[in-house]
Amino acid sequence: MVTDAEHNPASCKRFVNLVLDADITVAAMQFFGMENMTDLPTKHIFGPDNNKQARVVRMLYLHRVLREFVLTYIIDGSLYEKHFRNFQALQDWEQTQDNQPVLCDGRYPCRSPGCTRSFKYDGVHRRRHELTHNPPPHIPEEPQFANAMLNITEPNSEGKDDVYDYHCGFMNMALLLRNFTDANREGDGDRLIQCIKIFLLHFRQDGTGSQKYALEALYHQFQLKAMLTPREAERVKWNRTVNNKGGEGNNVAMDLDLEHDNHLLKEMIRGLGANMSEESVKRVSRAFFVLKELFERLDKEMHVKKESGEHTRKSVQQDFKVIVHTLIEHNVFLKQSRDPQSYFVDCPRDYLQLLDTKALYKWINDHKKNISLDKRPR
């Protein structure tokens, strides 16, 4: 049994994937109105008449049902709409501030007609002076931001079920990780960039514990959007994985492939035995890729069976059934009132609900300025 997740990432990833599969299964049973895994759907049924429809009609049905499932159990669409509205309001506000009139010497004039006062900064002193006029001039106010958190005291609110929200949030984050892993295997550069954008928001929300990861993800976007030439940006986007086997879905991240090469290099160096010296190690290192290709050709010509480096995995089918049964027993995907002692209190539906849009916008702009001033990110 693994008790230390930090030092046993492989085991924990397998457990997360197992629970994710169980969550998806139970959510699908709730969505399609099924009592157990062998039942037939009673809701969102794909009737026998639909089989006779054109392929495009069947695809539209599939996309509609999948979209409804995702918006019901995985993604809160209204949350992202609020964040987008906040970003748009901040951009409009920033554009208004940048387009306000400035004197020839770079100072900001008083906005009251006939007043000759000017100020070095568009700050508190300027506004305080403008308010002394009668009547005071029109001063653009900062935008009001939409609150991403659910207010359960509002009328017509559906209430809050922390167990339901926990499992929806878990599927949201676990599927993001699975999407990133699958994009790596497929060598899909565009999808990797999209995943990194969402990771950036989660790293930023996590605070100081993930600050360096947030900065790396942010400066990665700077490189792709502005700092690199279009040619270099394409190389960065698509030169992330390598496929040594051929076939679809066999790509591995280049840093992982480098670790495999390092492991083989160490074996070659150990093979020197008593002949190991600084010069011999340098010679082996310089000839590494030639030696690697030579070994592969020899093994192929000598019909040497290469042992697979993949780990054998024990069947988890029985564990999967136990988890599914437990989730069904507790009705985790059916909103209801529950005992406060049996779950995480005030668990968010999506951790990006806690994201401060204004602080995120300012943080990005601050690092844009650091780039123009040639400052290090940290």
C-alpha positions in Angstrom: 0.0 0.0 0.0 1.4 3.4 -1.0 1.3 6.0 1.7 3.8 8.6 0.3 2.4 10.0 -3.0 5.4 12.2 -3.6 7.9 9.3 -3.8 5.6 6.8 -5.5 4.2 8.8 -8.5 3.7 5.8 -10.8 1.5 3.9 -8.3 -0.5 7.0 -7.5 -1.1 7.8 -11.2 -2.5 4.3 -11.7 -4.8 4.7 -8.7 -6.0 8.2 -10.0 -6.7 6.6 -13.4 -8.6 3.8 -11.8 -10.8 6.1 -9.7 -11.3 8.4 -12.8 -12.6 5.5 -14.8 -14.9 4.5 -12.0 -16.2 8.1 -11.7 -16.8 8.4 -15.4 -18.7 5.1 -15.3 -20.9 6.1 -12.4 -21.6 9.5 -13.9 -22.5 8.0 -17.2 -24.9 5.6 -15.4 -26.6 8.5 -13.7 -26.7 10.5 -16.9 -28.2 7.6 -18.9 -30.6 6.5 -16.2 -29.0 3.1 -15.4 -29.2 1.2 -12.1 -26.1 -1.0 -12.8 -23.4 -1.5 -15.5 -25.5 -4.2 -17.3 -28.7 -2.1 -17.5 -30.0 -0.5 -20.7 -30.2 3.3 -20.8 -33.5 5.0 -20.0 -32.4 8.6 -20.8 -30.6 10.1 -23.7 -31.4 7.0 -25.7 -30.0 6.4 -29.1 -33.1 4.7 -30.6 -33.1 2.1 -33.3 -34.5 4.6 -35.8 -31.3 6.7 -35.4 -29.3 3.9 -36.9 -31.0 4.6 -40.2 -30.1 8.2 -40.1 -27.2 9.7 -42.1 -23.7 9.6 -40.5 -23.7 13.4 -40.0 -27.0 13.2 -38.0 -25.6 10.4 -35.8 -22.4 12.5 -35.2 -24.5 15.5 -34.2 -26.4 13.3 -31.7 -23.1 12.1 -30.3 -21.6 15.6 -30.0 -24.8 16.9 -28.4 -25.0 14.1 -25.8 -21.2 14.3 -25.0 -21.4 18.1 -24.6 -24.3 17.8 -22.2 -22.5 15.2 -20.2 -19.3 17.3 -20.0 -21.2 20.4 -19.0 -23.2 18.5 -16.4 -20.4 16.6 -14.6 -17.0 17.9 -15.6 -16.9 21.6 -16.7 -19.0 24.4 -15.3 -19.5 26.5 -18.4 -20.9 29.5 -16.5 -17.6 29.7 -14.5 -15.5 30.2 -17.6 -18.0 32.6 -19.1 -17.6 34.8 -16.0 -13.8 34.7 -16.2 -13.9 35.6 -19.9 -16.2 38.6 -19.1 -13.8 39.7 -16.4 -10.9 39.5 -18.8 -12.8 41.4 -21.4 -13.7 44.1 -18.9 -10.1 44.5 -17.8 -8.9 44.7 -21.4 -11.5 47.4 -22.2 -10.5 49.3 -19.0 -6.8 49.1 -19.9 -7.5 50.4 -23.4 -9.5 53.3 -22.0 -6.6 54.2 -19.7 -4.0 54.0 -22.4 -6.1 56.2 -24.8 -6.7 59.0 -22.4 -5.1 62.4 -23.4 -1.6 63.2 -22.3 0.3 66.5 -22.5 3.4 67.0 -24.6 5.6 66.6 -21.5 4.0 63.3 -20.6 1.9 64.6 -17.7 -1.8 63.9 -17.2 -4.1 67.0 -17.4 -7.0 67.6 -15.0 -10.2 66.4 -16.8 -12.2 69.4 -15.6 -12.8 71.9 -18.4 -10.6 75.1 -18.1 -8.3 73.7 -15.3 -4.6 74.0 -16.1 -3.3 71.6 -13.4 -1.4 68.5 -14.6 0.0 65.5 -12.8 3.0 63.2 -13.3 1.0 60.1 -12.6 -2.6 59.0 -13.2 -3.1 58.3 -9.5 -4.8 59.3 -6.3 -3.6 62.9 -6.3 -5.1 63.5 -9.8 -8.5 62.1 -8.8 -8.5 63.9 -5.4 -7.9 67.3 -7.2 -10.6 66.5 -9.8 -13.1 65.9 -7.1 -12.6 69.4 -5.7 -14.3 70.9 -8.8 -18.0 71.7 -8.8 -19.3 69.8 -10.6 -16.5 67.2 -10.7 -15.5 65.8 -14.1 -16.5 62.4 -15.3 -13.9 59.8 -14.1 -14.1 56.3 -15.6 -14.6 53.8 -12.8 -12.9 50.4 -12.6 -15.1 47.6 -14.0 -17.2 45.4 -11.7 -16.2 41.8 -11.8 -18.4 38.8 -11.9 -18.0 36.5 -8.9 -17.1 33.0 -9.9 -18.0 31.4 -6.6 -21.5 29.9 -6.1 -23.7 31.9 -3.7 -26.0 29.4 -2.1 -28.0 32.2 -0.5 -29.3 33.5 -3.8 -32.9 32.7 -4.8 -33.4 29.9 -7.2 -30.0 28.5 -6.2 -29.6 24.7 -6.6 -27.7 24.5 -3.3 -24.3 22.9 -2.8 -23.4 19.3 -2.4 -19.7 19.0 -1.5 -19.5 15.3 -2.4 -20.9 16.0 -5.9 -18.6 19.0 -6.4 -15.6 17.0 -5.2 -16.1 14.2 -7.7 -16.8 16.7 -10.5 -13.7 18.7 -9.7 -11.7 15.5 -9.5 -12.8 14.4 -13.0 -12.0 17.9 -14.3 -8.4 17.8 -13.1 -7.8 14.1 -13.8 -9.1 14.3 -17.3 -6.9 17.4 -17.9 -3.9 15.3 -16.8 -5.0 12.4 -19.0 -5.5 14.7 -22.0 -1.9 16.0 -21.5 -0.5 12.5 -21.3 -2.5 11.4 -24.4 -1.3 14.5 -26.3 2.3 13.5 -25.4 1.8 10.0 -26.8 0.3 11.3 -30.0 2.9 14.1 -30.4 0.1 16.6 -30.7 1.8 20.0 -30.2 -1.4 22.1 -30.4 -3.2 20.1 -27.7 -0.1 20.2 -25.5 -0.2 24.0 -25.7 -3.9 24.1 -24.8 -3.2 21.9 -21.8 -0.3 24.0 -20.6 -2.6 27.1 -20.7 -5.0 25.4 -18.3 -2.1 24.2 -16.1 -1.0 27.8 -15.9 -4.2 28.8 -14.3 -4.1 25.9 -11.8 -0.4 26.6 -10.9 -1.3 30.3 -10.4 -4.3 29.4 -8.2 -2.1 27.0 -6.1 0.0 29.9 -4.9 3.6 29.9 -3.7 3.8 26.1 -3.9 3.6 26.1 -7.7 4.9 29.6 -8.4 7.9 28.4 -10.4 5.7 26.1 -12.5 3.3 29.0 -13.2 6.2 31.2 -14.3 7.6 28.5 -16.6 4.1 28.1 -18.2 3.7 31.8 -18.6 7.1 32.5 -20.2 6.5 29.5 -22.4 3.4 31.3 -23.8 5.5 34.5 -24.1 8.0 32.6 -26.3 5.3 31.1 -28.5 3.3 34.3 -29.0 6.0 37.1 -29.1 9.6 36.3 -28.2 10.4 33.6 -30.8 10.2 33.9 -34.6 7.3 32.0 -36.2 9.8 29.3 -37.4 11.2 28.8 -33.9 7.8 28.8 -32.3 6.7 26.0 -34.6 9.8 24.0 -33.7 9.1 24.5 -30.0 5.5 23.4 -30.4 6.2 20.3 -32.4 9.7 19.2 -31.2 8.6 18.0 -27.8 8.3 14.3 -28.3 10.1 11.5 -30.2 8.9 8.2 -31.6 11.5 5.5 -31.6 9.1 2.6 -32.3 6.9 3.9 -35.1 3.2 3.7 -35.2 0.5 5.9 -33.6 0.5 6.6 -29.9 4.1 5.6 -29.3 5.6 9.0 -28.7 7.5 9.8 -25.5 8.5 13.1 -24.1 12.0 14.1 -25.2 13.2 14.5 -21.6 12.0 10.9 -20.8 13.8 9.7 -23.9 17.0 11.4 -22.7 16.7 9.6 -19.3 16.6 6.3 -21.3 19.7 7.3 -23.1 21.4 8.3 -19.9 20.6 4.8 -18.5 22.1 3.1 -21.5 25.2 5.3 -21.3 25.8 4.4 -17.7 25.6 0.7 -18.7 28.2 1.3 -21.4 30.5 3.0 -18.9 30.1 0.2 -16.3 31.1 -2.2 -19.1 34.5 -0.6 -19.3 35.3 -2.2 -15.9 39.0 -1.7 -15.0 39.6 0.2 -18.2 37.4 3.1 -17.0 39.2 6.5 -17.1 38.3 10.0 -18.0 39.5 9.6 -21.6 37.6 6.3 -22.1 34.4 7.8 -20.7 34.7 10.8 -23.0 35.3 8.5 -26.0 32.2 6.4 -25.1 30.1 9.5 -24.6 31.1 11.0 -28.0 30.3 7.7 -29.8 27.1 7.0 -27.8 24.6 7.2 -30.7 26.8 5.3 -33.1 27.2 2.5 -30.5 23.5 2.6 -29.7 22.6 2.1 -33.4 25.3 -0.6 -33.7 23.8 -2.6 -30.8 20.3 -2.3 -32.3 21.5 -3.6 -35.6 23.4 -6.5 -34.0 20.4 -7.5 -32.0 18.2 -7.5 -35.1 20.6 -9.5 -37.2 21.3 -12.0 -34.4 17.5 -12.3 -33.8 18.0 -11.4 -30.1 14.7 -10.9 -28.5 14.6 -7.5 -26.8 12.9 -7.4 -23.4 10.1 -4.9 -23.1 10.8 -2.1 -20.7 7.1 -1.8 -19.7 6.1 -2.9 -16.2 3.7 -5.7 -15.8 0.4 -4.6 -14.3 -1.9 -6.6 -12.1 -5.5 -6.6 -13.2 -7.6 -4.0 -11.4 -11.0 -5.2 -12.7 -12.1 -6.3 -9.2 -10.9 -3.1 -7.6 -12.7 -1.2 -10.3 -16.0 -3.0 -9.5 -15.6 -2.3 -5.8 -15.0 1.4 -6.4 -18.0 1.7 -8.7 -20.2 -0.1 -6.2 -19.1 2.3 -3.4 -19.8 5.3 -5.5 -23.2 4.1 -6.5 -24.0 3.2 -2.9 -23.2 6.8 -1.8 -25.0 8.4 -4.8 -22.0 10.8 -5.4 -23.4 12.2 -8.6 -26.9 12.9 -7.2 -27.1 16.3 -5.5 -28.5 16.0 -2.0 -28.1 17.1 1.6 -25.4 15.1 3.4 -23.8 14.7 6.8 -21.1 17.5 7.2 -18.8 15.0 8.9 -18.5 12.7 5.9 -16.9 15.0 3.3 -14.7 18.0 2.6 -16.6 21.1 3.6 -16.9 23.9 1.1 -15.2 21.9 -1.7 -15.3 24.0 -4.9 -17.0 22.6 -8.0 -13.9 23.7 -10.0 -10.7 25.0 -8.3 -10.6 27.8 -10.9 -13.6 29.3 -9.1 -11.1 30.5 -6.6 -9.0 32.3 -9.2 -8.7 36.0 -8.8 -9.1 37.4 -12.4 -7.9 40.9 -11.6 -4.7 39.6 -9.7 -4.0 37.2 -12.6 -4.3 39.9 -15.2 -2.0 42.2 -13.2 0.5 39.4 -12.7 0.7 38.7 -16.4 1.1 42.4 -17.2 3.8 42.8 -14.6 5.8 40.0 -16.3 5.2 41.5 -19.7 7.0 44.6 -18.3 9.8 42.5 -16.9 10.3 41.1 -20.4 10.6 44.6 -21.9 13.0 45.6 -19.1 15.1 42.4 -19.6 14.4 41.3 -16.0 14.6 37.7 -14.8 11.3 36.1 -13.9 12.6 34.9 -10.5 
